[in-house]
Amino acid sequence: MTRYRVDIRVLPRPALLDPQGKAVQHALAALGFAGVDDVRVGKALSLAVEARDTAAAEREAHAMCERLLANPVTEDFVISVVGEM
Amino acid sequence: MTRYRVDIRVLPRPALLDPQGKAVQHALAALGFAGVDDVRVGKALSLAVEARDTAAAEREAHAMCERLLANPVTEDFVISVVGEM
């Protein structure tokens, strides 16, 4: 078994309102960052996962997202196995 | 000017305690995901940034992280300009 570093991004689906994203966008505009829009805010996770190989680590992370880390109705997730530890 | 899609990850620094990460790790263990540790939880942001080129978009995002999006004492951030829109 190898320990893999896995990065996960969980973001609200594009079709849904994202009040936190809007708040960040307005705060950025107030600071002078004018050319910014379509801001979405979600969760970033970094995990160490023990698995046989990269594919198994990704499958395990996928199962974690479906069961706990992401809301299947409102959120999308992206998994990257970024390397061995 | 071009619109770039920029992804930002903001995570608590490795040396700091991350109670949210610990909570997620325990919840995963309770669900049967045993081989998981070193869980860190932070923010994922996705923004559309108007800029002259990729380097300018990245500089802009860097300034946003330093001024608003990340806490310079407790958090690290990673910026990826993922493409034109």
Backbone of each chain as nested JSON, in Angstrom:
{
  "chains": [
    {"id": "A", "residues": [
      {"number": 1, "name": "MET", "atoms": {"N": [0.851, -1.197, 0.0], "CA": [0.0, 0.0, 0.0], "C": [0.885, 1.245, 0.0]}},
      {"number": 2, "name": "THR", "atoms": {"N": [0.453, 2.24, -0.726], "CA": [1.197, 3.493, -0.814], "C": [0.308, 4.616, -0.301]}},
      {"number": 3, "name": "ARG", "atoms": {"N": [0.939, 5.646, 0.264], "CA": [0.174, 6.823, 0.687], "C": [0.192, 7.845, -0.437]}},
      {"number": 4, "name": "TYR", "atoms": {"N": [-0.989, 8.239, -0.881], "CA": [-1.098, 9.243, -1.94], "C": [-1.65, 10.542, -1.365]}},
      {"number": 5, "name": "ARG", "atoms": {"N": [-1.128, 11.645, -1.872], "CA": [-1.682, 12.962, -1.558], "C": [-2.804, 13.235, -2.566]}},
      {"number": 6, "name": "VAL", "atoms": {"N": [-4.019, 13.449, -2.062], "CA": [-5.179, 13.663, -2.93], "C": [-5.754, 15.047, -2.653]}},
      {"number": 7, "name": "ASP", "atoms": {"N": [-5.931, 15.831, -3.696], "CA": [-6.568, 17.155, -3.592], "C": [-7.99, 17.059, -4.136]}},
      {"number": 8, "name": "ILE", "atoms": {"N": [-8.929, 17.648, -3.407], "CA": [-10.334, 17.635, -3.834], "C": [-10.867, 19.064, -3.811]}},
      {"number": 9, "name": "ARG", "atoms": {"N": [-11.575, 19.424, -4.858], "CA": [-12.28, 20.708, -4.905], "C": [-13.768, 20.418, -4.937]}},
      {"number": 10, "name": "VAL", "atoms": {"N": [-14.528, 21.052, -4.062], "CA": [-15.988, 20.9, -4.046], "C": [-16.584, 22.283, -4.26]}},
      {"number": 11, "name": "LEU", "atoms": {"N": [-17.326, 22.463, -5.352], "CA": [-17.865, 23.789, -5.678], "C": [-19.353, 23.704, -5.96]}},
      {"number": 12, "name": "PRO", "atoms": {"N": [-20.096, 24.777, -5.639], "CA": [-21.523, 24.791, -5.974], "C": [-21.713, 24.665, -7.48]}},
      {"number": 13, "name": "ARG", "atoms": {"N": [-22.748, 23.93, -7.877], "CA": [-23.019, 23.746, -9.316], "C": [-23.227, 25.086, -10.009]}},
      {"number": 14, "name": "PRO", "atoms": {"N": [-22.783, 25.198, -11.267], "CA": [-22.898, 26.471, -11.996], "C": [-24.328, 27.009, -12.068]}},
      {"number": 15, "name": "ALA", "atoms": {"N": [-25.317, 26.151, -12.127], "CA": [-26.697, 26.616, -12.268], "C": [-27.246, 27.229, -10.972]}},
      {"number": 16, "name": "LEU", "atoms": {"N": [-26.573, 26.984, -9.842], "CA": [-27.117, 27.438, -8.563], "C": [-26.567, 28.798, -8.153]}},
      {"number": 17, "name": "LEU", "atoms": {"N": [-27.366, 29.556, -7.443], "CA": [-26.889, 30.787, -6.832], "C": [-25.787, 30.467, -5.835]}},
      {"number": 18, "name": "ASP", "atoms": {"N": [-24.807, 31.366, -5.728], "CA": [-23.728, 31.179, -4.771], "C": [-23.547, 32.491, -4.012]}},
      {"number": 19, "name": "PRO", "atoms": {"N": [-24.309, 32.692, -2.935], "CA": [-24.262, 33.962, -2.198], "C": [-22.861, 34.285, -1.677]}},
      {"number": 20, "name": "GLN", "atoms": {"N": [-22.12, 33.261, -1.252], "CA": [-20.76, 33.501, -0.753], "C": [-19.861, 34.004, -1.887]}},
      {"number": 21, "name": "GLY", "atoms": {"N": [-20.04, 33.435, -3.084], "CA": [-19.287, 33.906, -4.239], "C": [-19.615, 35.358, -4.568]}},
      {"number": 22, "name": "LYS", "atoms": {"N": [-20.91, 35.694, -4.505], "CA": [-21.324, 37.084, -4.766], "C": [-20.704, 38.035, -3.745]}},
      {"number": 23, "name": "ALA", "atoms": {"N": [-20.698, 37.633, -2.483], "CA": [-20.126, 38.479, -1.428], "C": [-18.64, 38.727, -1.675]}},
      {"number": 24, "name": "VAL", "atoms": {"N": [-17.914, 37.659, -2.058], "CA": [-16.484, 37.804, -2.348], "C": [-16.285, 38.72, -3.552]}},
      {"number": 25, "name": "GLN", "atoms": {"N": [-17.139, 38.553, -4.575], "CA": [-17.023, 39.394, -5.781], "C": [-17.213, 40.873, -5.442]}},
      {"number": 26, "name": "HIS", "atoms": {"N": [-18.214, 41.171, -4.603], "CA": [-18.449, 42.563, -4.212], "C": [-17.3, 43.105, -3.373]}},
      {"number": 27, "name": "ALA", "atoms": {"N": [-16.757, 42.278, -2.483], "CA": [-15.635, 42.719, -1.659], "C": [-14.413, 42.994, -2.533]}},
      {"number": 28, "name": "LEU", "atoms": {"N": [-14.19, 42.136, -3.543], "CA": [-13.056, 42.369, -4.454], "C": [-13.256, 43.663, -5.24]}},
      {"number": 29, "name": "ALA", "atoms": {"N": [-14.492, 43.899, -5.713], "CA": [-14.773, 45.138, -6.457], "C": [-14.515, 46.354, -5.568]}},
      {"number": 30, "name": "ALA", "atoms": {"N": [-14.914, 46.264, -4.291], "CA": [-14.722, 47.383, -3.364], "C": [-13.241, 47.647, -3.118]}},
      {"number": 31, "name": "LEU", "atoms": {"N": [-12.403, 46.622, -3.274], "CA": [-10.957, 46.786, -3.099], "C": [-10.273, 47.246, -4.387]}},
      {"number": 32, "name": "GLY", "atoms": {"N": [-11.055, 47.378, -5.471], "CA": [-10.471, 47.861, -6.72], "C": [-10.209, 46.793, -7.763]}},
      {"number": 33, "name": "PHE", "atoms": {"N": [-10.543, 45.549, -7.457], "CA": [-10.41, 44.474, -8.452], "C": [-11.676, 44.442, -9.29]}},
      {"number": 34, "name": "ALA", "atoms": {"N": [-11.661, 45.245, -10.358], "CA": [-12.906, 45.47, -11.095], "C": [-13.214, 44.358, -12.1]}},
      {"number": 35, "name": "GLY", "atoms": {"N": [-12.195, 43.823, -12.732], "CA": [-12.434, 42.885, -13.829], "C": [-12.638, 41.451, -13.386]}},
      {"number": 36, "name": "VAL", "atoms": {"N": [-13.354, 41.284, -12.286], "CA": [-13.565, 39.939, -11.749], "C": [-15.051, 39.646, -11.724]}},
      {"number": 37, "name": "ASP", "atoms": {"N": [-15.458, 38.509, -12.254], "CA": [-16.853, 38.11, -12.072], "C": [-16.939, 36.588, -12.017]}},
      {"number": 38, "name": "ASP", "atoms": {"N": [-18.173, 36.102, -11.933], "CA": [-18.428, 34.664, -11.857], "C": [-17.572, 34.008, -10.767]}},
      {"number": 39, "name": "VAL", "atoms": {"N": [-17.634, 34.569, -9.568], "CA": [-16.865, 34.02, -8.442], "C": [-17.683, 32.918, -7.774]}},
      {"number": 40, "name": "ARG", "atoms": {"N": [-17.084, 31.764, -7.598], "CA": [-17.713, 30.649, -6.885], "C": [-16.811, 30.276, -5.714]}},
      {"number": 41, "name": "VAL", "atoms": {"N": [-17.419, 29.996, -4.589], "CA": [-16.648, 29.627, -3.403], "C": [-17.094, 28.249, -2.916]}},
      {"number": 42, "name": "GLY", "atoms": {"N": [-16.144, 27.386, -2.693], "CA": [-16.459, 26.051, -2.192], "C": [-15.392, 25.578, -1.229]}},
      {"number": 43, "name": "LYS", "atoms": {"N": [-15.258, 24.268, -1.122], "CA": [-14.294, 23.679, -0.178], "C": [-13.096, 23.111, -0.939]}},
      {"number": 44, "name": "ALA", "atoms": {"N": [-11.919, 23.29, -0.363], "CA": [-10.726, 22.6, -0.847], "C": [-10.307, 21.621, 0.235]}},
      {"number": 45, "name": "LEU", "atoms": {"N": [-10.038, 20.386, -0.154], "CA": [-9.574, 19.397, 0.818], "C": [-8.272, 18.791, 0.331]}},
      {"number": 46, "name": "SER", "atoms": {"N": [-7.416, 18.472, 1.267], "CA": [-6.175, 17.775, 0.973], "C": [-6.117, 16.588, 1.925]}},
      {"number": 47, "name": "LEU", "atoms": {"N": [-5.944, 15.384, 1.384], "CA": [-5.978, 14.169, 2.205], "C": [-4.797, 13.27, 1.868]}},
      {"number": 48, "name": "ALA", "atoms": {"N": [-4.342, 12.503, 2.836], "CA": [-3.403, 11.417, 2.581], "C": [-4.218, 10.128, 2.562]}},
      {"number": 49, "name": "VAL", "atoms": {"N": [-4.183, 9.402, 1.449], "CA": [-5.008, 8.203, 1.279], "C": [-4.105, 7.003, 1.011]}},
      {"number": 50, "name": "GLU", "atoms": {"N": [-4.279, 5.941, 1.822], "CA": [-3.531, 4.7, 1.585], "C": [-4.263, 3.875, 0.536]}},
      {"number": 51, "name": "ALA", "atoms": {"N": [-3.558, 3.508, -0.524], "CA": [-4.208, 2.725, -1.579], "C": [-3.164, 1.94, -2.351]}},
      {"number": 52, "name": "ARG", "atoms": {"N": [-3.656, 0.96, -3.124], "CA": [-2.755, 0.077, -3.861], "C": [-2.057, 0.838, -4.998]}},
      {"number": 53, "name": "ASP", "atoms": {"N": [-2.841, 1.698, -5.682], "CA": [-2.277, 2.47, -6.789], "C": [-3.094, 3.757, -6.973]}},
      {"number": 54, "name": "THR", "atoms": {"N": [-2.691, 4.576, -7.937], "CA": [-3.334, 5.864, -8.155], "C": [-4.831, 5.716, -8.432]}},
      {"number": 55, "name": "ALA", "atoms": {"N": [-5.174, 4.738, -9.265], "CA": [-6.587, 4.54, -9.625], "C": [-7.406, 4.194, -8.388]}},
      {"number": 56, "name": "ALA", "atoms": {"N": [-6.843, 3.358, -7.504], "CA": [-7.562, 2.977, -6.28], "C": [-7.722, 4.183, -5.36]}},
      {"number": 57, "name": "ALA", "atoms": {"N": [-6.689, 5.036, -5.279], "CA": [-6.781, 6.245, -4.448], "C": [-7.886, 7.156, -4.973]}},
      {"number": 58, "name": "GLU", "atoms": {"N": [-7.979, 7.269, -6.288], "CA": [-9.005, 8.129, -6.879], "C": [-10.41, 7.554, -6.643]}},
      {"number": 59, "name": "ARG", "atoms": {"N": [-10.547, 6.226, -6.776], "CA": [-11.848, 5.589, -6.513], "C": [-12.276, 5.83, -5.069]}},
      {"number": 60, "name": "GLU", "atoms": {"N": [-11.324, 5.677, -4.146], "CA": [-11.598, 5.878, -2.715], "C": [-12.053, 7.334, -2.479]}},
      {"number": 61, "name": "ALA", "atoms": {"N": [-11.347, 8.296, -3.064], "CA": [-11.702, 9.706, -2.89], "C": [-13.088, 9.985, -3.502]}},
      {"number": 62, "name": "HIS", "atoms": {"N": [-13.374, 9.342, -4.629], "CA": [-14.689, 9.508, -5.27], "C": [-15.792, 9.036, -4.316]}},
      {"number": 63, "name": "ALA", "atoms": {"N": [-15.572, 7.885, -3.686], "CA": [-16.557, 7.357, -2.743], "C": [-16.726, 8.298, -1.546]}},
      {"number": 64, "name": "MET", "atoms": {"N": [-15.613, 8.865, -1.055], "CA": [-15.694, 9.813, 0.07], "C": [-16.517, 11.038, -0.316]}},
      {"number": 65, "name": "CYS", "atoms": {"N": [-16.321, 11.538, -1.531], "CA": [-17.083, 12.713, -1.978], "C": [-18.564, 12.377, -2.035]}},
      {"number": 66, "name": "GLU", "atoms": {"N": [-18.893, 11.186, -2.571], "CA": [-20.3, 10.838, -2.719], "C": [-20.973, 10.612, -1.376]}},
      {"number": 67, "name": "ARG", "atoms": {"N": [-20.218, 10.083, -0.401], "CA": [-20.831, 9.737, 0.876], "C": [-20.767, 10.841, 1.913]}},
      {"number": 68, "name": "LEU", "atoms": {"N": [-19.771, 11.732, 1.817], "CA": [-19.618, 12.728, 2.883], "C": [-19.241, 14.125, 2.418]}},
      {"number": 69, "name": "LEU", "atoms": {"N": [-18.272, 14.214, 1.518], "CA": [-17.615, 15.511, 1.316], "C": [-18.406, 16.47, 0.436]}},
      {"number": 70, "name": "ALA", "atoms": {"N": [-19.212, 15.94, -0.49], "CA": [-19.972, 16.815, -1.391], "C": [-21.453, 16.521, -1.264]}},
      {"number": 71, "name": "ASN", "atoms": {"N": [-22.258, 17.545, -1.492], "CA": [-23.703, 17.382, -1.558], "C": [-24.069, 17.057, -3.004]}},
      {"number": 72, "name": "PRO", "atoms": {"N": [-24.574, 15.844, -3.257], "CA": [-24.786, 15.433, -4.657], "C": [-25.834, 16.28, -5.387]}},
      {"number": 73, "name": "VAL", "atoms": {"N": [-26.667, 16.981, -4.667], "CA": [-27.703, 17.804, -5.304], "C": [-27.165, 19.177, -5.712]}},
      {"number": 74, "name": "THR", "atoms": {"N": [-26.295, 19.753, -4.88], "CA": [-25.917, 21.151, -5.089], "C": [-24.445, 21.351, -5.463]}},
      {"number": 75, "name": "GLU", "atoms": {"N": [-23.627, 20.31, -5.348], "CA": [-22.181, 20.531, -5.529], "C": [-21.564, 19.554, -6.533]}},
      {"number": 76, "name": "ASP", "atoms": {"N": [-20.558, 20.053, -7.234], "CA": [-19.707, 19.212, -8.077], "C": [-18.352, 19.067, -7.404]}},
      {"number": 77, "name": "PHE", "atoms": {"N": [-17.661, 17.972, -7.703], "CA": [-16.319, 17.827, -7.133], "C": [-15.324, 17.372, -8.191]}},
      {"number": 78, "name": "VAL", "atoms": {"N": [-14.067, 17.758, -7.956], "CA": [-12.957, 17.381, -8.84], "C": [-11.864, 16.785, -7.968]}},
      {"number": 79, "name": "ILE", "atoms": {"N": [-11.372, 15.618, -8.361], "CA": [-10.349, 14.907, -7.575], "C": [-9.037, 14.898, -8.344]}},
      {"number": 80, "name": "SER", "atoms": {"N": [-7.935, 15.227, -7.684], "CA": [-6.612, 15.087, -8.305], "C": [-5.707, 14.312, -7.361]}},
      {"number": 81, "name": "VAL", "atoms": {"N": [-5.199, 13.192, -7.823], "CA": [-4.172, 12.481, -7.067], "C": [-2.852, 13.129, -7.461]}},
      {"number": 82, "name": "VAL", "atoms": {"N": [-2.269, 13.886, -6.519], "CA": [-1.144, 14.735, -6.91], "C": [0.21, 14.076, -6.689]}},
      {"number": 83, "name": "GLY", "atoms": {"N": [0.243, 12.894, -6.068], "CA": [1.543, 12.236, -5.948], "C": [1.618, 11.313, -4.758]}},
      {"number": 84, "name": "GLU", "atoms": {"N": [2.71, 10.534, -4.718], "CA": [2.96, 9.664, -3.569], "C": [3.614, 10.468, -2.468]}},
      {"number": 85, "name": "MET", "atoms": {"N": [3.455, 9.962, -1.226], "CA": [4.039, 10.691, -0.099], "C": [5.192, 9.879, 0.498]}}
    ]},
    {"id": "B", "residues": [
      {"number": 1, "name": "MET", "atoms": {"N": [-8.114, 42.685, -23.822], "CA": [-8.272, 41.976, -22.544], "C": [-8.991, 40.629, -22.771]}},
      {"number": 2, "name": "THR", "atoms": {"N": [-8.547, 39.643, -22.049], "CA": [-9.132, 38.312, -22.171], "C": [-9.674, 37.907, -20.799]}},
      {"number": 3, "name": "ARG", "atoms": {"N": [-10.737, 37.091, -20.818], "CA": [-11.24, 36.574, -19.537], "C": [-10.603, 35.223, -19.273]}},
      {"number": 4, "name": "TYR", "atoms": {"N": [-9.972, 35.103, -18.131], "CA": [-9.35, 33.842, -17.758], "C": [-10.104, 33.198, -16.6]}},
      {"number": 5, "name": "ARG", "atoms": {"N": [-10.184, 31.893, -16.647], "CA": [-10.726, 31.136, -15.51], "C": [-9.572, 30.841, -14.564]}},
      {"number": 6, "name": "VAL", "atoms": {"N": [-9.708, 31.287, -13.322], "CA": [-8.643, 31.114, -12.335], "C": [-9.17, 30.282, -11.169]}},
      {"number": 7, "name": "ASP", "atoms": {"N": [-8.456, 29.242, -10.817], "CA": [-8.786, 28.417, -9.648], "C": [-7.812, 28.731, -8.524]}},
      {"number": 8, "name": "ILE", "atoms": {"N": [-8.346, 28.901, -7.327], "CA": [-7.508, 29.191, -6.163], "C": [-7.848, 28.194, -5.057]}},
      {"number": 9, "name": "ARG", "atoms": {"N": [-6.817, 27.671, -4.425], "CA": [-6.985, 26.826, -3.227], "C": [-6.366, 27.566, -2.059]}},
      {"number": 10, "name": "VAL", "atoms": {"N": [-7.099, 27.684, -0.975], "CA": [-6.583, 28.319, 0.247], "C": [-6.671, 27.278, 1.36]}},
      {"number": 11, "name": "LEU", "atoms": {"N": [-5.528, 26.904, 1.925], "CA": [-5.514, 25.839, 2.939], "C": [-4.747, 26.298, 4.168]}},
      {"number": 12, "name": "PRO", "atoms": {"N": [-5.152, 25.8, 5.345], "CA": [-4.402, 26.122, 6.562], "C": [-2.969, 25.617, 6.442]}},
      {"number": 13, "name": "ARG", "atoms": {"N": [-2.013, 26.389, 6.971], "CA": [-0.596, 25.999, 6.905], "C": [-0.364, 24.66, 7.583]}},
      {"number": 14, "name": "PRO", "atoms": {"N": [0.546, 23.857, 7.032], "CA": [0.807, 22.513, 7.585], "C": [1.133, 22.518, 9.081]}},
      {"number": 15, "name": "ALA", "atoms": {"N": [1.814, 23.544, 9.573], "CA": [2.23, 23.55, 10.979], "C": [1.064, 23.814, 11.933]}},
      {"number": 16, "name": "LEU", "atoms": {"N": [-0.065, 24.298, 11.414], "CA": [-1.178, 24.682, 12.285], "C": [-2.178, 23.551, 12.468]}},
      {"number": 17, "name": "LEU", "atoms": {"N": [-2.807, 23.538, 13.619], "CA": [-3.916, 22.622, 13.852], "C": [-5.051, 22.949, 12.891]}},
      {"number": 18, "name": "ASP", "atoms": {"N": [-5.77, 21.904, 12.432], "CA": [-6.908, 22.127, 11.549], "C": [-8.096, 21.328, 12.09]}},
      {"number": 19, "name": "PRO", "atoms": {"N": [-8.855, 21.915, 13.016], "CA": [-9.953, 21.159, 13.65], "C": [-10.982, 20.657, 12.646]}},
      {"number": 20, "name": "GLN", "atoms": {"N": [-11.246, 21.44, 11.593], "CA": [-12.222, 20.995, 10.59], "C": [-11.688, 19.756, 9.855]}},
      {"number": 21, "name": "GLY", "atoms": {"N": [-10.395, 19.777, 9.571], "CA": [-9.777, 18.613, 8.929], "C": [-9.864, 17.383, 9.818]}},
      {"number": 22, "name": "LYS", "atoms": {"N": [-9.628, 17.561, 11.127], "CA": [-9.716, 16.444, 12.078], "C": [-11.144, 15.893, 12.116]}},
      {"number": 23, "name": "ALA", "atoms": {"N": [-12.116, 16.809, 12.107], "CA": [-13.519, 16.381, 12.149], "C": [-13.868, 15.558, 10.91]}},
      {"number": 24, "name": "VAL", "atoms": {"N": [-13.406, 16.017, 9.737], "CA": [-13.672, 15.271, 8.502], "C": [-12.985, 13.902, 8.551]}},
      {"number": 25, "name": "GLN", "atoms": {"N": [-11.747, 13.887, 9.068], "CA": [-11.017, 12.623, 9.15], "C": [-11.749, 11.611, 10.034]}},
      {"number": 26, "name": "HIS", "atoms": {"N": [-12.273, 12.071, 11.177], "CA": [-13.012, 11.175, 12.07], "C": [-14.312, 10.717, 11.422]}},
      {"number": 27, "name": "ALA", "atoms": {"N": [-14.99, 11.62, 10.731], "CA": [-16.241, 11.24, 10.06], "C": [-15.962, 10.201, 8.975]}},
      {"number": 28, "name": "LEU", "atoms": {"N": [-14.865, 10.384, 8.234], "CA": [-14.506, 9.397, 7.201], "C": [-14.188, 8.048, 7.839]}},
      {"number": 29, "name": "ALA", "atoms": {"N": [-13.453, 8.059, 8.957], "CA": [-13.13, 6.802, 9.639], "C": [-14.406, 6.105, 10.097]}},
      {"number": 30, "name": "ALA", "atoms": {"N": [-15.359, 6.886, 10.608], "CA": [-16.627, 6.303, 11.08], "C": [-17.419, 5.687, 9.927]}},
      {"number": 31, "name": "LEU", "atoms": {"N": [-17.199, 6.186, 8.716], "CA": [-17.88, 5.632, 7.539], "C": [-17.116, 4.446, 6.94]}},
      {"number": 32, "name": "GLY", "atoms": {"N": [-15.971, 4.105, 7.519], "CA": [-15.229, 2.948, 7.036], "C": [-14.026, 3.293, 6.163]}},
      {"number": 33, "name": "PHE", "atoms": {"N": [-13.764, 4.581, 5.96], "CA": [-12.573, 4.964, 5.191], "C": [-11.391, 5.035, 6.164]}},
      {"number": 34, "name": "ALA", "atoms": {"N": [-10.746, 3.889, 6.353], "CA": [-9.768, 3.787, 7.432], "C": [-8.402, 4.363, 7.049]}},
      {"number": 35, "name": "GLY", "atoms": {"N": [-7.991, 4.195, 5.82], "CA": [-6.628, 4.556, 5.433], "C": [-6.455, 6.017, 5.046]}},
      {"number": 36, "name": "VAL", "atoms": {"N": [-7.143, 6.887, 5.782], "CA": [-7.085, 8.31, 5.457], "C": [-6.527, 9.069, 6.646]}},
      {"number": 37, "name": "ASP", "atoms": {"N": [-5.543, 9.927, 6.393], "CA": [-5.111, 10.811, 7.476], "C": [-4.61, 12.122, 6.891]}},
      {"number": 38, "name": "ASP", "atoms": {"N": [-4.108, 12.984, 7.772], "CA": [-3.594, 14.301, 7.367], "C": [-4.611, 15.039, 6.481]}},
      {"number": 39, "name": "VAL", "atoms": {"N": [-5.843, 15.128, 6.968], "CA": [-6.896, 15.824, 6.214], "C": [-6.841, 17.311, 6.549]}},
      {"number": 40, "name": "ARG", "atoms": {"N": [-6.785, 18.148, 5.536], "CA": [-6.818, 19.595, 5.692], "C": [-8.013, 20.114, 4.913]}},
      {"number": 41, "name": "VAL", "atoms": {"N": [-8.733, 21.058, 5.51], "CA": [-9.907, 21.629, 4.842], "C": [-9.715, 23.134, 4.709]}},
      {"number": 42, "name": "GLY", "atoms": {"N": [-9.942, 23.628, 3.512], "CA": [-9.83, 25.062, 3.264], "C": [-10.87, 25.522, 2.268]}},
      {"number": 43, "name": "LYS", "atoms": {"N": [-10.556, 26.592, 1.576], "CA": [-11.494, 27.182, 0.6], "C": [-11.014, 26.907, -0.817]}},
      {"number": 44, "name": "ALA", "atoms": {"N": [-11.983, 26.606, -1.689], "CA": [-11.708, 26.559, -3.127], "C": [-12.463, 27.706, -3.76]}},
      {"number": 45, "name": "LEU", "atoms": {"N": [-11.782, 28.477, -4.601], "CA": [-12.46, 29.565, -5.312], "C": [-12.243, 29.394, -6.805]}},
      {"number": 46, "name": "SER", "atoms": {"N": [-13.256, 29.776, -7.548], "CA": [-13.152, 29.813, -8.997], "C": [-13.608, 31.198, -9.439]}},
      {"number": 47, "name": "LEU", "atoms": {"N": [-12.771, 31.899, -10.207], "CA": [-13.081, 33.272, -10.603], "C": [-12.858, 33.457, -12.097]}},
      {"number": 48, "name": "ALA", "atoms": {"N": [-13.606, 34.375, -12.705], "CA": [-13.305, 34.851, -14.051], "C": [-12.592, 36.182, -13.9]}},
      {"number": 49, "name": "VAL", "atoms": {"N": [-11.358, 36.269, -14.441], "CA": [-10.527, 37.463, -14.271], "C": [-10.186, 38.033, -15.646]}},
      {"number": 50, "name": "GLU", "atoms": {"N": [-10.486, 39.32, -15.85], "CA": [-10.089, 39.997, -17.089], "C": [-8.656, 40.462, -16.97]}},
      {"number": 51, "name": "ALA", "atoms": {"N": [-7.83, 40.059, -17.921], "CA": [-6.423, 40.456, -17.866], "C": [-5.829, 40.393, -19.264]}},
      {"number": 52, "name": "ARG", "atoms": {"N": [-4.635, 41.01, -19.39], "CA": [-3.973, 41.096, -20.688], "C": [-3.449, 39.727, -21.117]}},
      {"number": 53, "name": "ASP", "atoms": {"N": [-2.904, 38.984, -20.167], "CA": [-2.361, 37.662, -20.49], "C": [-2.376, 36.787, -19.223]}},
      {"number": 54, "name": "THR", "atoms": {"N": [-1.942, 35.564, -19.364], "CA": [-1.973, 34.614, -18.251], "C": [-1.18, 35.121, -17.049]}},
      {"number": 55, "name": "ALA", "atoms": {"N": [-0.001, 35.686, -17.307], "CA": [0.842, 36.164, -16.207], "C": [0.139, 37.285, -15.448]}},
      {"number": 56, "name": "ALA", "atoms": {"N": [-0.544, 38.179, -16.178], "CA": [-1.254, 39.281, -15.522], "C": [-2.43, 38.746, -14.698]}},
      {"number": 57, "name": "ALA", "atoms": {"N": [-3.13, 37.737, -15.21], "CA": [-4.242, 37.135, -14.461], "C": [-3.729, 36.523, -13.165]}},
      {"number": 58, "name": "GLU", "atoms": {"N": [-2.579, 35.869, -13.239], "CA": [-2.013, 35.233, -12.044], "C": [-1.57, 36.288, -11.029]}},
      {"number": 59, "name": "ARG", "atoms": {"N": [-0.942, 37.376, -11.51], "CA": [-0.538, 38.463, -10.609], "C": [-1.746, 39.055, -9.893]}},
      {"number": 60, "name": "GLU", "atoms": {"N": [-2.832, 39.277, -10.677], "CA": [-4.07, 39.828, -10.12], "C": [-4.616, 38.893, -9.029]}},
      {"number": 61, "name": "ALA", "atoms": {"N": [-4.651, 37.618, -9.314], "CA": [-5.169, 36.653, -8.338], "C": [-4.288, 36.622, -7.088]}},
      {"number": 62, "name": "HIS", "atoms": {"N": [-2.979, 36.741, -7.298], "CA": [-2.039, 36.765, -6.169], "C": [-2.352, 37.953, -5.256]}},
      {"number": 63, "name": "ALA", "atoms": {"N": [-2.594, 39.121, -5.87], "CA": [-2.919, 40.314, -5.084], "C": [-4.24, 40.125, -4.334]}},
      {"number": 64, "name": "MET", "atoms": {"N": [-5.225, 39.492, -4.99], "CA": [-6.517, 39.236, -4.318], "C": [-6.336, 38.334, -3.103]}},
      {"number": 65, "name": "CYS", "atoms": {"N": [-5.491, 37.309, -3.247], "CA": [-5.252, 36.405, -2.118], "C": [-4.597, 37.16, -0.973]}},
      {"number": 66, "name": "GLU", "atoms": {"N": [-3.606, 37.988, -1.3], "CA": [-2.895, 38.701, -0.235], "C": [-3.778, 39.721, 0.465]}},
      {"number": 67, "name": "ARG", "atoms": {"N": [-4.72, 40.33, -0.293], "CA": [-5.506, 41.409, 0.297], "C": [-6.821, 40.929, 0.902]}},
      {"number": 68, "name": "LEU", "atoms": {"N": [-7.376, 39.832, 0.408], "CA": [-8.704, 39.429, 0.892], "C": [-8.89, 37.925, 1.103]}},
      {"number": 69, "name": "LEU", "atoms": {"N": [-8.435, 37.129, 0.143], "CA": [-8.912, 35.742, 0.11], "C": [-8.21, 34.817, 1.103]}},
      {"number": 70, "name": "ALA", "atoms": {"N": [-6.959, 35.122, 1.418], "CA": [-6.231, 34.249, 2.339], "C": [-5.747, 35.057, 3.532]}},
      {"number": 71, "name": "ASN", "atoms": {"N": [-5.625, 34.385, 4.663], "CA": [-5.036, 34.981, 5.863], "C": [-3.527, 34.721, 5.806]}},
      {"number": 72, "name": "PRO", "atoms": {"N": [-2.722, 35.779, 5.689], "CA": [-1.286, 35.553, 5.472], "C": [-0.593, 34.884, 6.65]}},
      {"number": 73, "name": "VAL", "atoms": {"N": [-1.2, 34.915, 7.812], "CA": [-0.567, 34.307, 8.993], "C": [-0.85, 32.811, 9.067]}},
      {"number": 74, "name": "THR", "atoms": {"N": [-2.065, 32.416, 8.684], "CA": [-2.483, 31.032, 8.94], "C": [-2.707, 30.191, 7.691]}},
      {"number": 75, "name": "GLU", "atoms": {"N": [-2.726, 30.829, 6.515], "CA": [-3.12, 30.071, 5.319], "C": [-2.106, 30.212, 4.189]}},
      {"number": 76, "name": "ASP", "atoms": {"N": [-1.988, 29.151, 3.406], "CA": [-1.234, 29.192, 2.152], "C": [-2.223, 29.146, 1.005]}},
      {"number": 77, "name": "PHE", "atoms": {"N": [-1.821, 29.687, -0.142], "CA": [-2.715, 29.608, -1.302], "C": [-1.96, 29.159, -2.545]}},
      {"number": 78, "name": "VAL", "atoms": {"N": [-2.7, 28.515, -3.45], "CA": [-2.162, 28.054, -4.728], "C": [-3.082, 28.565, -5.825]}},
      {"number": 79, "name": "ILE", "atoms": {"N": [-2.497, 29.188, -6.831], "CA": [-3.273, 29.782, -7.932], "C": [-3.01, 28.997, -9.206]}},
      {"number": 80, "name": "SER", "atoms": {"N": [-4.078, 28.639, -9.934], "CA": [-3.916, 28.033, -11.257], "C": [-4.783, 28.791, -12.253]}},
      {"number": 81, "name": "VAL", "atoms": {"N": [-4.154, 29.346, -13.274], "CA": [-4.924, 29.923, -14.377], "C": [-5.235, 28.761, -15.309]}},
      {"number": 82, "name": "VAL", "atoms": {"N": [-6.515, 28.345, -15.337], "CA": [-6.837, 27.085, -16.011], "C": [-7.234, 27.274, -17.471]}},
      {"number": 83, "name": "GLY", "atoms": {"N": [-7.398, 28.526, -17.928], "CA": [-7.691, 28.68, -19.354], "C": [-8.459, 29.944, -19.648]}},
      {"number": 84, "name": "GLU", "atoms": {"N": [-8.591, 30.233, -20.944], "CA": [-9.382, 31.385, -21.373], "C": [-10.853, 30.988, -21.42]}},
      {"number": 85, "name": "MET", "atoms": {"N": [-11.72, 32.008, -21.33], "CA": [-13.162, 31.714, -21.34], "C": [-13.804, 32.283, -22.6]}}
    ]}
  ]
}
